[in-house]
Amino acid sequence: MRALLAAILLAAVPLGAHAEGVVVFDGPDVLTGVGRRIAGARIVVRDGKIAALGPAETVSVPAGAQVVDCRGKLVIPGLVDTHSHLGVYPRPRVPAHADGNEASGPLQSAVRALDAIWPDDPGIRMARAGGVTTANIMPGSGNPVGGQTAYVKLRGSTVEEMLIAGTMGGLKMANGENPKRVYGKREKAPHTRMAVAALQRELFVDAQAYREKWERGRNDDDESPLTRDLALEPIVEVLEGRRTVHYHTHRADDIMSALRLREEFGFDLVLQHATEAFAVADQIAAAQVPVSIIVIDSPGGKHEAIRLRFANGEELERAGVRVAIHTDDPITSSRLFLRSAAFAVRGGMSPDAALRAVTLEAARMLRLDERLGSLEVGKDADLVVLSGEPFSVYTKVLETWIEGERVFDRNDPNDRIYATGGFATERRPEPLQ
């Protein structure tokens, strides 16, 4: 069926000069992200979509197409990061740039990441140098409810150009050390895990009542006009299944608290980080909740992360849990995203599962798998050209493409510095002689 669709799409490509805008990736090996490897492949992209994909001898090159020579290289789907702070914690990390946590109060469901994303963040260029094409940019985890996330492609000069059409993003929530630390040291609630959960439950109950008022079309005790509540509207969207909760949690008991909240209010949930998920893997699997893990080589000074292990992903997968991997950039660098997945392979995940964890499974957790996350006919032409196997320490990202447009080219000195240098290494003009 896909072969027939490819033939139809190719036939629709006009020949000659009319094929402008058609890009052909010629000769690479391709890892599709759905368990298939194609040696000596050819990919035809038209209008930002994959129009044809298969062995080179079965896919013709439309006349007038731009041909990218990929012989001896490997092409994989564009990487999807389910948990990033690009743009809201930009480089350099200075107070003027700290827009990730609105710490004026514990419940911040009204705030939106899109109102703080800085498209000129050098970290975005560094992420493209690492093969990242799509990200879930979130507020930080300093609040029990941190705000609304944004699903973006890493392209464009404005947030509007970055946002993925048709998506509203998710809702960031958190428990454990971060929200306790932020407010406890100020002698404000929440001081304890109990208070974190109580505040979250109270907000959901308020949202249920708010939704009921709008369904009735009037207030409880009078005929006064209904007024919007920007803090409760996104919670209603969560209750109605239109917005996914991305929940920062580490310890096994905190994970169970998130699952209890989800069971009580019936929302769509992705567990983020989930350092001790291996300890409650069966419970997570029974709840059919996916997990996006962080895999780092040095967890730092957080007590709740001391049991971090490379085998977390493999143990979750073995229990039947859907697993993605994320950067939490700037906690780990987006340009080393494939290294995080390589750590999971070292911990026991198969290379196929690790690749899905940064592509298709990640896309599913953002409800974007119909558009991206794998290389298949009809999907967005988001792809990465590599010099070798994805989890080899010797492999380099050579090119990154988003919807058929090249957004990183290692051969371009202005791009290469974001792969090899620091955040402030933008190329300067040569001095006048």
Buried (B, 14 or more C-beta within 10 A) or exposed (E): EEEEBBBEBBEEBEEEEEBEBBBBBBBBBBBBBBEEEBEBBBBBBBEBBBBBBBEBEBBBBBEBBBBBEBEEBBBBBBBBBBBBBBBBBBBEEEEEBBBBBBBEEBBBBBBBBBEBBBBEBBBBBBBBBBBBBBBBBBBBBBBBBBBBBBBBBBBBEEBEEBBBEEBBBBBBBBBBBBBBEBBBEEEEBBBEBEBBBBBBBEBBEBBBEBBEBBEEEEEEEEEEEEEEBEBBBBBBBBBEEEBBBBBBBBBBBBBBBBBEBBEEBEBBBBBBBBBBBBBBBEBBBEBEBBBBBBBBEEBEEBEBBEBBBBBBBBBBBBBEBBBBBBBBBBBBBBBBBBBBBBBBBBBBBEBBBBBBBBBBBBBBBBBBBEBBBBBBBEBBBBBBBBBBBBBEEEBBBBBBBBBBBBBBBBEEEEBBBBBEEEBEBEEEEEEEE
